[in-house]
Amino acid sequence: MSVGYQMQYTAIIKGGRSDFAQIPSIVKQVLDDYTARLEAARNEGKLGWDLTWCYRKWMQTFTEQAEEALERGEEPMFLHLESEDGDDTHGIFEAFMDALDEQLPGLASVVAISQIDTEYGQDDEHYIRYSPANSGVFLHLDPMKRYDTPWVMSPPLPEEDWIPYGWRHPEIKAPAAKAEGVLSFLGAWSEEEQERLEQLLMEKELPKALYLYQSPDAGDRPLFVKTEEGLRFSLCGRSEFIPLVQNLEFALGAYIRGHAETYGAFCQRMREKRQLLHLAFDAYSGVNEAWHYGNHTKCHFLLSSDGAHLISTGTWFATQSSGTYFCPETPARDVYQMLTGAEDGEVWLDPDTAFTLEWALYHFSAATEPIRNFRDFEAANQSDDEYDEDYDEYDEDEDYDDEDGYYDEEACYDAYREAVRTYVKKYRKKLLPLFRQAGAAANPPVPERFRPETFDGRFQGKKFVVKGERTGYATEELAAILTGFGAEVEEEVTEQTDYLICGSGVGEPFRTALALGTTILTADYLEDLMK
């Protein structure tokens, strides 16, 4: 049994000027009511968490968005809100939404809700709540509570563009992950080089190789749009984006082999000019089956080059998104288990290896024959043909029905395992080298690093900060080498910092360096400065 859960909300509120003008006073009253209850509890000697900060945060968010909408002057007006409620903040976002819903019946609201099991990291339940304007239907967001007013989605969502396509058509269930953000250029990129890469991303071949596509909401908008901050993107894909970026060169394998000369020249030029690509995810979600998204994760990556390959470095992460790495779901772990002869429970795959095996198996099965996963058997034996809508009758000849008319999960799993076993037996000779190659791609060897034997004053007067984990170099070792060249090695990035030597998991110093315009170097690029 889970020890806790998290509620994730994505809300859209639609209304007119008169209603939006009242939002600031209503949300302020929600904060005032809470502080009054808190004070009363303290006077009675009751102790509890002081969540004034969270109430105040949401009051400011609602107020600022309402005021911005009023300033823009467009009607109808919209609020777009996202919330991630932890165990300590359950019900706060709901309190604000309920207040608006009940006091401003002229507003129309729709909210997508995910209930996350915080112990197992799973998306347990998904809901859509809809409150049409002047309908008397209240949202009541929290599915853990019971209300006098039914919380089921009623009436059906209208075919209006302000409501996301997937919320209106959950029956489509197109499996996809989603990411929004910006790709920008760091270092000595010429305008011509930037335009060449921009054109490549805006064409179809490269995004197609990574299974990137536009969501149904986007219409004719391209995947990448050029802006002042860089190439802004809104992408859907077959795989979660974090493992995709972390294993980018492996995922691009087929494309790279078809453009080997061009790719090699690109990587060499990046190394020679110490060029970087900065990939910032503003909003990110894992794979799901109903175009139902919340803002699960925000993160930053640097793409550099060792002269022959692209190197991806994850520099800053908010909360990690949970979910399937790849879809449609490919049973890579079970195929790997049967290939190696391991028993149940004896195989553990790290996330990168799981991704590369899934990616390899998907391509292999697409080129040979599809491999059935457990969901195929589960879905086939939950079909309406097996029993009537009241579950009073069922097909006694169906292999997977149990005595109550419901499908037998154990029998389905046995059938699934047999299907995987048959597939492995048929393609063993081809799968073994394929999986070895995929596993090696996820765990590349540690490179031999340059370690100077003589020193000079080339970094005299320069201030360095060394953060994150780098393959082949320990932090203390790099600090000693830099000091030998006359550099000052400091702990924190400031306006006086000349270089941030950046590894994976840098955290907030990375964003500080970006804001200050500090030159960022990877281990490969620092090597070139020391040689």
C-alpha positions in Angstrom: 0.0 0.0 0.0 1.2 3.4 -0.9 2.5 5.8 1.8 1.4 8.9 -0.1 0.2 10.4 -3.3 0.7 13.6 -5.3 -2.0 15.4 -7.3 -0.9 17.1 -10.5 -3.3 19.5 -12.1 -3.4 21.3 -15.5 -6.3 23.8 -15.4 -7.8 26.2 -18.0 -10.3 28.8 -17.0 -12.3 30.8 -19.5 -14.4 33.9 -18.8 -15.3 37.5 -19.5 -13.8 40.8 -18.3 -16.3 41.3 -15.4 -15.5 37.8 -13.9 -11.8 38.2 -14.3 -11.9 41.5 -12.5 -13.3 39.8 -9.4 -10.6 37.0 -9.3 -8.0 39.0 -7.2 -10.5 39.7 -4.4 -11.8 36.2 -4.3 -8.4 34.5 -4.1 -7.3 37.0 -1.5 -10.3 36.0 0.6 -9.2 32.3 0.3 -5.9 33.3 1.8 -7.5 35.4 4.5 -9.9 32.5 5.5 -6.9 30.2 5.8 -4.9 32.6 8.0 -7.9 33.1 10.2 -8.4 29.3 10.7 -4.7 29.0 11.4 -4.7 31.7 14.0 -7.8 30.2 15.6 -6.1 26.8 15.8 -3.1 28.3 17.4 -5.2 30.1 20.0 -6.7 26.7 20.9 -3.2 25.3 21.4 -3.4 23.1 18.2 -0.2 22.6 16.3 0.0 22.1 12.5 1.9 22.9 9.4 1.9 26.6 8.5 1.1 26.6 4.8 0.6 30.4 4.5 3.5 30.5 1.9 1.6 28.1 -0.4 -1.7 29.9 -0.1 0.1 33.2 -0.7 1.9 31.7 -3.8 -1.4 30.7 -5.4 -3.1 34.0 -4.5 -0.3 35.8 -6.3 -0.4 33.4 -9.3 -4.1 33.8 -9.8 -4.0 37.5 -9.3 -1.1 38.1 -11.7 -2.6 36.0 -14.4 -6.0 37.6 -14.1 -4.4 41.1 -14.2 -2.3 40.2 -17.3 -5.4 38.9 -19.1 -7.3 42.1 -18.2 -4.3 44.2 -19.5 -4.3 42.3 -22.8 -8.0 43.0 -23.2 -8.8 40.0 -25.4 -12.2 38.3 -24.9 -12.8 35.6 -23.9 -10.0 35.7 -21.3 -8.0 32.6 -20.2 -6.0 31.4 -17.2 -3.6 28.5 -17.7 -2.4 27.0 -14.4 -0.4 23.9 -13.4 0.0 22.5 -9.9 1.9 19.7 -8.2 0.5 19.1 -4.8 2.8 17.1 -2.4 1.6 15.4 0.8 1.9 18.7 2.7 -0.1 20.8 0.2 -3.1 18.6 -0.8 -6.2 20.6 -1.3 -4.7 24.1 -1.5 -5.0 24.5 -5.3 -8.4 22.9 -5.1 -9.6 25.5 -2.5 -8.8 28.3 -4.9 -10.5 26.6 -7.8 -13.6 25.8 -5.8 -13.9 29.4 -4.7 -13.8 30.7 -8.2 -16.1 27.9 -9.4 -18.7 28.6 -6.8 -18.5 32.4 -6.7 -18.1 33.1 -10.4 -20.6 30.8 -12.2 -19.9 32.6 -15.4 -16.5 31.1 -15.7 -16.0 27.9 -17.6 -13.3 25.6 -16.2 -11.7 22.3 -17.3 -9.0 20.5 -15.3 -6.9 17.4 -16.1 -5.8 15.6 -13.0 -3.2 12.9 -12.4 -3.1 11.1 -9.0 0.5 9.9 -8.6 1.6 7.1 -6.2 4.6 8.7 -4.5 5.9 5.4 -3.2 6.0 3.5 -6.5 6.3 6.5 -8.9 3.3 5.5 -10.9 0.4 7.4 -12.5 -2.4 5.7 -10.7 -5.5 7.5 -12.0 -6.4 10.2 -14.5 -9.5 12.4 -14.5 -11.0 15.3 -16.4 -13.2 17.7 -14.5 -15.3 20.2 -16.5 -17.5 23.0 -15.2 -19.4 24.8 -18.1 -20.3 28.4 -17.6 -23.6 29.0 -15.8 -24.3 25.2 -15.5 -24.2 24.7 -11.8 -21.8 21.8 -12.2 -18.9 22.1 -9.7 -15.4 20.9 -10.2 -14.5 19.4 -6.8 -11.0 18.3 -7.9 -9.8 15.9 -5.3 -10.9 12.3 -6.2 -10.0 11.1 -2.8 -12.9 13.0 -1.3 -16.7 12.4 -1.5 -19.0 15.2 -2.4 -22.8 15.7 -2.6 -22.3 17.0 -6.1 -21.1 14.3 -8.5 -17.5 14.8 -9.6 -17.8 12.7 -12.7 -17.1 14.5 -16.0 -20.5 15.8 -17.0 -21.6 17.1 -19.4 -19.3 15.9 -22.2 -16.6 18.3 -23.3 -17.6 20.6 -26.2 -15.6 20.6 -29.4 -14.0 24.0 -28.7 -10.3 24.7 -29.4 -9.6 26.2 -26.0 -10.0 22.7 -24.5 -7.0 20.5 -25.6 -7.8 17.9 -28.3 -6.8 14.9 -26.2 -9.1 16.0 -23.4 -12.0 16.1 -25.8 -11.0 12.8 -27.5 -9.5 10.5 -24.8 -10.7 7.5 -26.8 -8.0 8.1 -29.4 -5.3 7.1 -26.8 -2.3 8.0 -29.0 0.7 7.0 -26.8 3.1 9.9 -26.6 5.4 11.9 -24.3 5.5 15.6 -24.6 8.1 18.3 -24.1 8.1 22.1 -24.5 11.2 24.4 -24.3 13.9 26.0 -26.3 17.1 25.0 -28.0 19.8 27.8 -28.0 23.4 28.2 -29.1 26.3 28.8 -26.6 29.8 29.6 -27.8 31.2 30.7 -31.1 28.4 29.9 -33.6 28.4 31.8 -36.8 25.0 33.0 -38.2 25.5 30.6 -41.1 26.1 27.6 -38.8 23.0 28.4 -36.8 20.9 28.7 -39.9 22.2 25.4 -41.2 21.2 23.6 -38.0 17.9 25.4 -37.8 17.0 24.3 -41.3 17.9 20.7 -40.5 15.6 20.7 -37.5 12.8 22.3 -39.4 12.9 19.7 -42.1 11.2 16.3 -41.7 14.1 13.8 -41.9 15.8 14.4 -38.6 12.7 14.7 -36.4 11.3 11.6 -38.1 14.4 9.7 -37.2 13.7 10.4 -33.5 9.9 9.8 -33.9 9.1 13.4 -33.0 5.8 14.8 -34.1 3.3 17.5 -33.4 0.4 17.1 -31.1 -3.1 17.3 -32.6 -3.7 20.7 -31.0 -0.9 22.4 -32.9 -2.4 22.5 -36.4 0.1 23.5 -39.0 2.6 25.0 -36.5 6.2 23.6 -37.2 8.0 21.5 -34.6 10.6 24.2 -34.1 9.9 28.0 -34.3 12.8 30.5 -34.4 12.6 33.2 -31.7 14.9 35.7 -30.1 15.8 33.2 -27.3 16.5 30.3 -29.8 14.5 27.5 -31.4 11.3 27.1 -29.4 9.7 23.7 -29.6 6.6 21.8 -28.7 7.1 18.2 -29.3 5.4 14.8 -28.9 7.4 11.6 -29.3 7.3 7.9 -29.0 9.9 7.9 -26.1 10.4 9.9 -22.9 12.6 12.8 -23.8 15.1 12.6 -20.9 16.5 9.1 -21.9 16.2 10.1 -25.5 18.5 13.1 -25.0 20.8 11.1 -22.8 21.2 8.5 -25.5 20.8 10.9 -28.5 23.6 9.5 -30.7 22.3 5.9 -30.2 18.8 7.0 -31.1 20.1 8.8 -34.2 22.1 5.8 -35.2 20.3 5.1 -38.5 20.3 8.7 -39.4 24.0 9.2 -38.7 25.0 6.2 -40.8 23.1 7.7 -43.7 24.9 11.1 -43.2 28.2 10.0 -41.8 30.4 12.6 -43.6 28.2 15.5 -42.7 27.7 14.4 -39.1 31.5 13.8 -38.6 32.3 17.3 -39.9 29.6 18.8 -37.6 31.1 17.1 -34.5 34.6 18.1 -35.5 33.6 21.7 -35.9 31.8 21.8 -32.6 35.0 20.5 -30.8 37.3 22.9 -32.6 35.2 25.9 -31.9 34.0 24.7 -28.4 30.4 25.1 -29.4 27.5 24.0 -27.2 23.8 23.5 -27.7 21.6 24.3 -24.7 18.4 22.3 -24.4 16.0 23.7 -21.8 12.7 21.8 -21.1 10.1 24.2 -19.7 7.5 21.5 -19.4 7.9 17.7 -19.8 5.8 14.6 -19.3 6.3 10.9 -19.6 4.6 8.6 -22.0 0.9 8.2 -21.6 -2.0 7.0 -23.6 -4.6 9.9 -23.6 -2.8 13.1 -24.5 -3.2 14.0 -20.9 -0.4 16.1 -19.7 0.8 17.9 -16.6 4.1 19.7 -16.1 6.0 16.9 -14.5 9.6 17.9 -15.1 11.8 20.9 -15.9 15.4 20.3 -16.9 18.5 21.5 -18.8 20.9 19.6 -21.0 24.2 20.6 -22.7 25.1 19.0 -26.0 28.9 19.1 -26.8 31.2 17.1 -28.9 34.4 15.0 -28.4 35.3 15.6 -32.1 33.5 12.5 -33.4 30.3 12.1 -31.4 27.7 14.3 -29.7 27.9 14.2 -25.9 24.8 14.9 -23.8 25.1 16.2 -20.3 22.2 16.7 -17.9 23.0 19.8 -15.9 19.9 20.7 -14.0 16.7 18.8 -13.1 13.6 19.6 -11.2 11.4 16.6 -10.3 11.9 13.6 -12.6 9.0 12.5 -14.6 7.6 9.0 -14.1 6.2 6.7 -16.7 7.0 4.3 -19.5 10.2 5.0 -21.3 9.1 4.0 -24.7 5.8 3.3 -26.4 4.2 1.4 -27.8 5.5 -0.6 -24.9 8.2 -3.1 -25.9 9.0 -5.9 -23.6 12.7 -5.4 -23.7 13.4 -6.4 -20.1 11.6 -9.8 -20.6 13.3 -10.5 -23.9 16.7 -9.7 -22.3 15.8 -11.9 -19.3 15.0 -14.9 -21.6 18.1 -14.2 -23.8 20.4 -14.3 -20.7 18.5 -17.2 -19.0 17.9 -15.2 -15.8 14.9 -16.1 -13.6 12.2 -13.7 -12.7 13.4 -10.8 -10.5 17.1 -11.4 -11.3 17.4 -8.7 -14.0 17.7 -5.0 -13.2 18.3 -2.6 -16.0 19.4 1.0 -15.4 17.3 3.6 -17.1 19.7 4.3 -20.0 20.1 0.5 -20.7 16.4 0.0 -20.5 15.9 2.8 -23.1 18.5 1.6 -25.5 17.2 -2.0 -25.4 13.6 -0.8 -26.0 14.7 1.4 -28.8 16.7 -1.4 -30.5 13.9 -4.0 -30.0 11.3 -1.6 -31.4 13.3 -1.1 -34.6 14.1 -4.8 -34.8 10.5 -5.9 -34.4 9.3 -3.3 -36.9 11.7 -4.8 -39.5 10.8 -8.4 -38.7 7.5 -9.0 -37.0 5.7 -7.2 -34.2 6.2 -8.6 -30.7 3.1 -8.8 -28.6 3.3 -7.2 -25.1 1.2 -7.9 -22.1 -1.2 -5.1 -22.9 -2.2 -6.9 -26.1 -3.4 -9.9 -24.1 -4.9 -7.8 -21.4 -6.9 -5.7 -23.9 -8.0 -8.7 -25.9 -9.5 -10.3 -22.9 -11.3 -7.2 -21.6 -13.2 -6.7 -24.8 -16.9 -6.3 -24.9 -17.2 -9.5 -26.9 -16.3 -11.6 -23.8 -19.2 -10.4 -21.5 -22.1 -8.1 -21.6 -22.1 -4.6 -20.2 -23.5 -5.8 -16.8 -20.9 -8.6 -16.5 -23.7 -11.1 -16.0 -22.7 -13.4 -18.9 -19.4 -14.3 -20.3 -17.9 -16.6 -22.9 -17.1 -19.9 -21.1 -14.8 -21.0 -24.0 -12.6 -17.9 -23.5 -9.2 -19.1 -22.3 -8.5 -16.1 -20.1 -11.9 -15.6 -18.4 -12.1 -16.4 -14.7 -15.2 -17.8 -13.1 -16.6 -14.3 -12.4 -16.5 -13.2 -16.0 -13.5 -11.0 -15.7 -10.2 -11.7 -17.5 -7.7 -13.8 -15.7 -4.5 -11.7 -15.3 -2.4 -14.7 -14.4 -3.5 -16.6 -17.5 -2.9 -13.5 -19.7 0.6 -13.2 -18.2 1.4 -16.8 -18.9 0.3 -16.4 -22.5 2.4 -13.2 -22.8 5.5 -15.0 -21.5 5.0 -17.8 -23.9 4.7 -15.3 -26.8 8.0 -13.6 -25.7 9.6 -17.0 -25.3 8.6 -18.0 -28.9 9.9 -14.7 -30.3 13.2 -15.1 -28.5 13.7 -18.6 -29.7 13.0 -17.6 -33.3 15.3 -14.6 -33.4 17.9 -15.4 -30.7 21.0 -15.3 -33.0 20.1 -11.8 -34.2 18.9 -10.5 -30.8 22.0 -11.3 -28.8 24.4 -9.1 -30.7 21.8 -6.4 -31.1 21.2 -6.3 -27.3 25.0 -6.3 -26.6 25.4 -3.3 -28.9 22.5 -1.5 -27.2 23.8 -2.2 -23.7 27.3 -1.0 -24.6 25.9 2.2 -26.1 24.2 3.0 -22.7 27.5 2.4 -20.8 30.4 3.8 -22.9 33.9 3.4 -21.7 35.6 6.1 -19.7 37.9 8.1 -22.0 41.6 8.5 -21.4 42.0 12.1 -20.2 44.9 14.5 -20.8 46.9 15.2 -17.7 49.7 17.8 -18.2 53.2 17.2 -16.9 54.4 20.8 -17.2 52.6 24.0 -16.4 52.7 27.6 -17.4 50.7 30.7 -16.5 48.0 30.5 -19.3 45.1 30.8 -16.8 46.8 33.5 -14.7 44.1 35.9 -13.3 41.2 33.7 -14.5 38.6 32.5 -12.1 37.2 29.0 -12.6 34.4 27.0 -10.9 34.3 23.2 -11.2 30.9 21.6 -10.7 29.1 18.3 -11.5 30.4 14.9 -12.4 32.8 14.4 -15.4 33.9 11.2 -16.9 37.6 10.7 -16.4 38.3 13.7 -14.2 37.7 14.1 -10.4 36.8 17.6 -9.1 39.8 17.8 -6.8 42.2 16.7 -9.7 40.9 19.3 -12.0 41.1 22.0 -9.4 44.8 21.1 -8.8 45.5 21.2 -12.5 43.9 24.6 -13.0 45.7 26.0 -10.0 49.0 24.7 -11.6 48.2 26.9 -14.6 47.7 29.9 -12.4 43.9 29.9 -12.2 41.8 30.8 -9.1 39.4 28.0 -8.4 36.3 29.1 -6.5 33.2 27.4 -5.0 30.4 29.6 -6.4 29.6 31.2 -9.7 29.6 35.0 -9.5 29.8 37.9 -11.9 33.6 37.6 -11.7 33.7 34.0 -12.7 35.4 33.5 -16.1 34.7 29.8 -16.7 32.3 27.1 -15.3 33.7 23.6 -15.9 30.4 21.8 -16.3 29.6 18.1 -15.7 26.4 16.3 -15.1 24.1 17.2 -12.2 25.5 20.7 -11.7 22.3 22.1 -10.4 21.6 25.8 -9.7 25.2 27.0 -10.5 24.5 26.1 -14.1 21.5 28.4 -14.3 23.4 31.1 -12.6 26.2 30.8 -15.2 23.6 31.1 -18.0 22.1 34.2 -16.4 25.5 35.9 -16.0 26.8 34.9 -19.4 29.7 32.9 -17.9 31.7 30.8 -20.4 30.8 27.1 -20.0 33.3 24.4 -20.8 32.9 20.6 -20.8 35.8 18.3 -19.9 36.6 17.8 -23.6 36.7 21.6 -24.3 38.9 22.2 -21.2 41.3 19.6 -22.4 41.9 21.6 -25.6 42.6 24.7 -23.6 45.2 22.8 -21.4 47.0 21.1 -24.3 
